[in-house]
Amino acid sequence: MKPVPFSLSLRARLLLASALVQIVMLALIIGHSTQFMNEQLAKRARLHLDEQKQLLLAALTGPLQRGDGTGIQAVFEGVRRDDGITYLVLYDQSGKVIAASGWYGEDELPRLDGSITDSRVMEKGRFDAEIEVAAEGKSFGRLRFGTSTAFMQAAQAELIRDNVLIGAVALLVSLILMIAIAFWLTRSLTRITHASEGLAAGDLNLRLPVESSDEVGRLTQAFNSMANVLQGRIKALAESEAKFTAIADYSYDCELWISPEGKLIWINPRVLDMFGHTPEECLGIQNFPAPFISGPDVGRTVRQVRRGLRGNSGADYEFRARRKDGSEFWAAADWRPIYDSRGGYLGIRISIRDITQRKEAEQRLESTVVELRDSQAVQQDYLTRARDEHARLSALLGAMDAGILFVSHDDKVVYSNPAFTRIWMVAPGARLIGRNPEEVLAGSACVLARPEEQAKRILHRPRAGEILGTLEIQMADGRLITQQVHSVEDVYGRPVGHLWLFEDVTRARQTADQLIYLAERDALTGLYNRHRFNEELGRMTAEAERHGSRVVLLFFDLDEFKYINDTFGHRAGDAMLIRVAGEVAGQVRRNEIFARLGGDEFAILVPDISDEMLQALADRITQSIAHVRFDFEDRSLRLTTSLGIALFPDHADNAEDLIARADTAMYQAKDAGKNAWRIYRSDLDTTQQMVTRRSWNDRILHALENDLMDLQFQGVYSTVDRALSHFEVLVRMRDKDQRSVQIMPARFIPMAEKSGKILDIDRWVLRESIQMLADVKSIPALAVNISGRSFDEPMLPQYIAEQLKRYGVAPRRLLVELTETSAVSDLHDAQRFIEALHQTGCGVNLDDFGTGFSSFAYLKHLQVDSVKIDGLFIRNLPNDADNQLFVQAMVAVARGLHKTTIAECVEDEETLGMLKSLEVDCVQGFYLERPRSDHPLLLGTSRLKNTNMALRFT
């Protein structure tokens, strides 16, 4: 410990007190000496003055008596030089200056002084006096003189110097004595002081020897006792502090002590782990604990601390704390006031703990509780919905036509619906629940058609991993029941039973068979249609190629069909086709395929037949048709046919070429005369017609594969407001060698129909048109003309629907046009085809209306939306009265059947005006515009913009 400064020690204070006493005493002595000195000086000054006066009177008496002025003056000079006289002036009785020395007449004499000890006299250094000069009773005048006070000042200075020297010596001797006495008196106190300082520095073993029994000795004993007590208490305090430190430092909480003024006094090391600050750093932080608190919670947390400093306790106060690195965590604090043993308020103790995990757990718990509540609500909703669903399911299962039987894992019936009871003819009211399923069926009134074959498979339980297909159960009463079995598992994959589904499919099977029959059969004759014929042709040729056998194709048509159809109408034509189909069917065996390909074309497929049997079959067919007597409305006709034969693989190595060879052979038969048949001969297949047909097939195929097909568009306009109604789409083919040369449809369409390529052309035109409708949404509807051969393509309406859906085109924007000739030749197929198109949402137009003899008669059977009057009636309309009547009649019939009318081939203004007067709805033709691939209206406008076109409507 540092020594106490001397100026503050007891020894210094004793010396200072003694010195002050000495100084006071010396001051009193010096003051008294000074007074005495002043009195002595005044006495000496008066004596000196009296001596000077006597001296002056004695010196002047003689010269005055003699009247010796020079003597007087000499006396004056001598006195001034030796006795400290500054001036002398002698007046006579009249006041006249007799003699003077040290004074000039022009100067005024100073005023006389009263006392030589006067302070003013000492200040000016001269005493001014005046005496009367007399001798022997005679007055000679008065003498003014000034004497110097220097002798007095010298005497005074000497006296002061002597007094000061005496006082200093006395003071020094006193101080030396007092210091010695003070050191001697305070040596024990110094030892006690040093011992106290050592004790304060931590030397608890320090003790002092007791050397006397006086007050110092008793003080030493008290010090030793105090040191013993202090050592014990400090030891106990250290032990207590060690325990406290052990508890506080190793606490999981951050413990801290804040003074009543809000200053941090102590904090345990846990703060480093929790906040990232050392205790030393925390003690130096200002505005504690704000830096430890996250921004949003600073205000309210500081307010809580201030409340605690007012003596309030708090617990579980939660706030967001901030670490040294800026990261945040959730903390909770408890605080309570601290008091000393006397009840003095010392501040508050705060315990802070990290509750991030608890907070996260609480948040998860809260979230879980919310989720549980939501789940409970959802479960309640699910329960309600499940009950509703159970009610609906029960009603649904009860209303189902399929019989349901559910058996638990212990092979007991758990559920069955009414349909099961009905299908298996179980007695109403019979108890089924809880019984074995075999016992249930034992009470059934059903009789199996083949019990020995089916009995073991009914109610068969599949093994693990076994998949059973649908079992068909034939009943003796003709019913057909299907059985399906499914293993049922719970959500954990554990088996809980089996579910059987029984369905009476008798009517559905009959309907399916009927649909298959309709899809494969010609609606008029009941024979196989072209679709089934193509399938069988492909199958037979594949088998023949695989087995090395051959297939014979017989191709024939009726020579008189067109005449009968045009003369007597489609009813007569249909009757003739039915009669011929019946006659020829009698000549065909079960393993042979007899099909109507369309119109009056028929084909027969015969697998692996000998030449003799083939010739016999051809003869029977031609003869059976020749023997047909066709009677219609009192008229009788005889029929003939032309039949062509081609063999696979003798004449062709694929189905397409085989049809072409048979078709060629049929024309070879026609060239030979009516009612004849011919086998294909390659040596006769060299005519320009046959070569041209094969060439066109190749060209069409090449055009489809190499993008040589083009579309052109011709507008169809309303006769009322001259607005564009829709476009007709026309197909053109470009020459493969000269792509700038366009080939008109009249040249390649008939060849495509003969070869079957027309179906590919139809699909291409439909697809391109639908894509254009999707690309340019502002253009009006497009009308696409398809071939009558498409009637034999049952999937074409579905193909149209798929393309419309694929490209997102509204079906009403696509119109499908069918020619009257193709529709009449296959009326039933046409009706079915038109109905399928209507189901897709497309419109249907009938093209070339009026070309048939009985057009008006069958129009009511074709549910088309519009009829297009054939150009035969439009050309030269203003000059042909008959055609005017026909057109007028067509419009009236169409309007009566709620169909719109379109006139084609409008080639002049006069024809256009007449069609408007006849109330034809729409028109098209070269007068209005020619077909174009770059039609301006495809850009999205709804009226003609081209000047040359627009002028024709004004």
Secondary structure, DSSP 8 states (H G I E B T S, - for coil): -----GGGSHHHHHHHHHHHHHHHHHHHHHHHHHHHHHHHHHHHHHHHHHHHHHHHHHHHHHHHHHT-HHHHHHHHHHHHHHS-EEEEEEE-TTS-EEEEES--TTS------S-TT-HHHHHHTEEEEEEEEEETTEEEEEEEEEEE-HHHHHHHHHHHHHHHHHHHHHHHHHHHHHHHHHHHHHHHHHHHHHHHHHHHTT-TT-------SSHHHHHHHHHHHHHHHHHHHHHHHHHHHHHHHHHHHT-SSEEEEE-TTS-EEEE-THHHHHHS--HHHHHT-SSTTGGGB-GGGHHHHHHHHHHHHTT--EEEEEEEEE-TTS-EEEEEEEEEEEE-TT--EEEEEEEEEE-HHHHHHHHHHHHHHHHHHHHHHHHHHHHHHHHHHHHHHHHHHHH-SSEEEEEETTS-EEEE-HHHHHHTTB-TT---TTS-HHHHHHTB---BSSHHHHTTTTT----TT-----EEEEBTTS-EEEEEEEEEE-TTS-EEEEEEEEEE-HHHHHHHHHHHHHHHB-TTT-SB-HHHHHHHHHHHHHHHHHHT--EEEEEEEETTHHHHHHHH-HHHHHHHHHHHHHHHHTT--TTSEEEEEETTEEEEEEES--HHHHHHHHHHHHHHHHT-EEEETTEEEE--EEEEEEEETTT-SSHHHHHHHHHHHHHHHHHH-SSEEEE--GGGTTSHHHHHHHHHHHHHHHHHHTT-EEEEEEEEEETTT--EEEEEEEEEEE-SS-TT-EE-HHHHHHHHHHHTTHHHHHHHHHHHHHHHHHH-TTS-EEEEE--GGGGG-TTHHHHHHHHHHHHT--GGGEEEEEEHHHHHHTHHHHHHHHHHHHHHT-EEEEEEET-STTHHHHHTTS--SEEEE-HHHHTTGGG-HHHHHHHHHHHHHHHHTT-EEEE----SHHHHHHHHHTT-SEE-STTT---BTT-GGGGS-SS---HHHHGGG-
